[in-house]
Amino acid sequence: MQPSLLTRRSFCAASAVAVGSAVMPRTLADAAESEPFQLKYILGSCMYGYQYVGEILPEVRKTGATALDIWPKVHGNQREQLTDLGEDKFSAMLKQHEITLGCITQYKLWPFGLQDEMRLAQRFGCQTIVTGGRGPAGLKGNDLKAGVQDFIEKMKPHLEVAEETGVIIAVENHGNNLIESPDSLKWLAELRPSKHLAIAFAPYHLPQDAELLGRLLKTLGDSIAVFYAWQHGMGCHEKLPKEQELLQLPGRGDLDFGPLLAALKRMKYSGWTEIFMHPVPRGIPILETASAVTAEINRSRDYLNKILSDA
């Protein structure tokens, strides 16, 4: 007895399934490719000074952010508030406002004192801690490379905990630190032994040359975990009239963020973006009321988003 022949209808149906199966993944990939690039915003608690964290959490979504970067004294005191409130209550507050703890900033602990903080971050599902690159400042050439290598060697026990807890330790290029210059950032990106050691990129502390900053971002690539939308303006160490102090914010000062955002877009940057500035003195909000702070952050966000939409 001969095997039954495939009918024309069943053959066509089978062919359609086969073609659909082959085409569908590509179609989904094309759809993902066609989606416009967007920044993933996070809100720094210190922008509101020492305000009660319960009054800051409702502002997070209003700024287009989905997560909070919690700061300790002296810039803010919300990290201390977390301890006072207790982890269960703070977690419930985050859930109430449909946001997450996305980052903990911890300079006073520096990179070698973060182990307990990483375990706290793990309990909150927080994957980023920002700190400074402690070490001698002003190094150049081979001395700088050796300094970064030494820093990384000292970091290895802490990176083991970072890997265990799923935390990325992002080192900011802060002034008067080992990691402060474009070359120090390049060495850190090149020599890092683990993706759990990354960069928090702060344009404020670098030459205010937009093209240079754009090229540097492209070079650093996926080593960047946090991008501070922050420029130097007129600085943040002397008390200035508020309009001059606000020049640190995107769209206020002279720095053209176009080349920086173009670089982030080309590399499909997926880390946090934090609209940022420092007030003088530290610990006060950047403006008097929470609503005014939120509006000012949104002013900068509108500027950044317009650049992206025009690109």
N, C-alpha and C positions, 0 to 999 in steps of 0.2 A: 504494500500500500504506500502510495507516494505521500510525502508530508504535505499538509494543507498549505495552499498558497496564501501569501499575504494579500488581503484585499487592498484596493487603491485607497479606500478611506482610512484603513488602519495604518497603511504605510505613511500617508500624509500626516496623520495624528502623531505617529512616532517621530517623524522627521521634525515636526513643529516643536515637540518636547525637547528633542536633541538640540535643535538650533536655539531654542529659548534658554536651555541650560548653558549653552556656550556663550550666549550673548549677554545674559543677565549680569554676571560679575563685571563685565566691561562697562555695561550701562550704568551700574551703581558707581563704578570708579569714575566714569565720566561726569556723573552728577556731582560727586564729591569734588572733582577738579573744578567744576563750574561754579561752586559756591564761593561767594566773595570772601576774601581774607578778612578776618576780624581779630581784634585784640581781645585777650582774655583778662578783664580788669579785676583787680583786687584793691580793696580800700584799706589804707593805713589808719589805724585807730588814733595815732598821734596827731593827725590833722585836726582832731577835735580837742587837743590838749588833754587835760585830766578829767574830761567829762565822763559821767557814769556810762559804762559800756551798754547798759540797757537802753540808753537814749541814742547811742551810736548805731546799734544793730538795725533799727528801722531805716537808717540812712543808706545802708549798704546797697540794696537793690535800686534805690533812687539814683545812685551814681553809675548804674550799669554794671556794677560788680556782682559777683556771685559768692565772694569769700572775703574774710577779714584777715588783715595782717595785724597781729596784736603786738603792741609795743610796751616795754617797761619804762620806768623812770630813767632818765629825766624827761625824755621826749613826750611820753604819755605815762599812764599808770594802769592801763587796762590789763596788763599781764598780772600785776599785783592784785587787781580786782578779781581776776579769774581764781586766784588762790583763795581769796576771801569768800567768794561766792561758793566755791566747791565745784568740782568737775561735773557732777551730775546736774546741778542747777545751770551751769554755764552751757552745757550740752543741750539742755532743754530750751534755753533761750535761743541758741543757734537754730535749732529745729523749728521753733515757733516762727522765726523770720525766714525760714527756707534758705539758709546760707550755711557755709561751712567755715571752719577755721583753716585757712589756706596757707598761712605762714606765721611763724613766730620770729620776731626780730630780737636778737640777743647779743648786744655788744659787750655788756658788762661781764658776760661769761666767756667771751672770746671763743675761738674755735676749739680750744682744748678743754673746755669746761661744759660741754653741751650734752653729756651722756644722759643725765636725768631728764633734761629738756627734750631730747629725742624720744625718750620713752613716753613722756607726756604727749608729745606730738602724735606718736603712734596710737595712743588711746583715743585721740580725736580724729584719726584718719588724716592728719595734717602731714603733708609730704615735703614741706620746705621750711628751713630755718636759715635766716640771714645773719651773718656775723662779719667781722673784719679779718683781714689777713695779717695777723700779728707777726711782726718781725722788723728788722732794721729798714728804715725808709731811705730813699735816695740812692739806692744801689743801681748800677748800670752794667751793661756788658756781661762778661763772664761772672762777675760778682753777683749780679742780679739772678742769673740762671742758677748759680749755686745756692743762693738764698731761697729761691722758690723750691728747688729740689730738697733742701733741708726742711722747709715748711711742710712739704708733702710727706716726707719721711715721718715727721712728728705726727702727722694727721692720720697715719695708717691705722693705729688702734681705734681711733674715733670713727674712721670710715667703716670699720668692721661693725660697729654699733649702728651706723647709718644704714648699712646694707641689711642688717638684722631687723631694723625698725621701719625700713622703707622710706627713710628721710633723705632728702638732698640738702647738703650743707652748701649754701650759696655764699660765696665770699664777695663782699662789696669792694670795689676799688675806691677805698676811702683815703683821704689825704693823710699824710704822715704815717703811712703803714707800708709794709712790704709790698702788698698788692695795691698799687696806687697809679701806675703808669700804663700806657698802652703795651709796652714791652712786657711788663710783669703779667698783664692779663694774657698775652699770647703764650708766655711760658707756662702759666697755670693751665691754660686750655690744652697745650701740647703734652705736658708732662703728667697730667692727672691720671691716676691709676684706676679710677672708678668714676662712673657717671653719677655717683652719689656725692662727688665733689664738683661744684659748678660755680658759676659767676653770677653775681648780682650787679648788673651794668648800670653805673651812675654817670651820665654825661656831665653832671655838675662838676665832678672832680677831674675832668679831662679837658684838653684844649677845645675851645668852643668853635670848632671848625666842622661844619655839618658834613662836608664830603669826607673828611678824615674819619669822623665818627661812623659814618655809613660803611666805609671800607673796613673799619675795625670790627663792626658788628658782623659783617660778612665773613671775616677771617675767624672770628670766635665761634660762629655757627651754633651748633647744638650744645655747646658748653654753657650757654646762657639760660638760667632758670628764672631770673627776675630782671625786667627792664624798667628802670625808673624813668618815667616821663618827667624829667627834671633838668633844668638848665641853670647856669650860674647866675645870670642876671646881674644884680649888684651885690651878690653875696648874701651870707646868712649869719654873720658873726657880729655885726654892728647894728644897733637899733636904727631903722630907717623909717621914713614915712611909709604907710601901708602900701601905697601904690608902687613904691620902689621895691619893697619886700616881695610883692607878688610877681615881680619880673622873673622869679625862678620858675614860674609855671609855664607850660607849653601855651603858645599863643599870646603870651604877655611880653616875654623878653625877645631878644633879637635872633635867637637861634632858630634856624629853619629846620623843622623836624622832618621835612620831606625826604631827604636822603636817608635818614635813620629808618623811617617807616618803610621806604622802598626796600631797604636791606632786610628788614624783618619780614616783609611780604615775600621777597624772593626766597628766603630760607624757610618759609612757612613756619615761622616762630610760633610755638605753642605754649610758651611759659607765661608767667604772670606779667602784667603791665600795671604799674602803680603810679598814678598821677601824684606828684610829690613836691614838697618844699619844706624848709625849716623856718619857723617863726623865731623872733627874738623878743624876749628870752624863750628858751626851751620850756615846754610844758604848758604854754598857752595855746588856745586854738588859733588857726590861721586867720579866722575872722570871729566876730563876737558870738554869733549864734550858730547852732547846728545847721539850720536851714541855709544860712549864708555860706557856710563852709561847703555844703553839698552843692549849692548853686555855682560856686566858684570852681569846684572840681568838674562839674558838668560843662562849664564854659570851656575848660581845657579839653574835655572829652569831645566836645563838638568840633573843636579845632583839629584834633587828631583824626577824628572820623571823616571830616571833610577832606583832609589830605588823602586818606585812603580811598574815598569814593571818587576823587578826581584822578587818582593814579592810573 
